[in-house]
């Protein structure tokens, strides 16, 4: 079924509609999402969703999704909402500290604000 997913939407919907019963399949679902989503839209949505559900439980999946979002969202359409969702709406105020402790944050921030901190 999900092999016919053309852009990640079906995989995102499957994850959202089956939370609680798919934990053992999450790795394969994340891999499928990363494979199918060319723009990063659903990769970001899935990372934000899993973060809201249980940041610690899904930390490995969120990390993979964030790395994929950095690579896929070349136009930086979705990275700003991802940063705000994962590190709070005031992430810019803590950018230096977050950059020192979180490689994904540092990479996203450099893409959103290429001049630097």
Secondary structure, 3 states (H helix, E strand, C coil): CHHHCCCCHHHHHHHHHCCCCCHHHHHHHHHHHHHHCCCCHHHHHHHHHHHHHHCCCCHHHHHHHHHHHHHHCCCCCCHHHHHHHHHCCCHHHHHHHHHHHCHHHHHHHHHHCCCCC
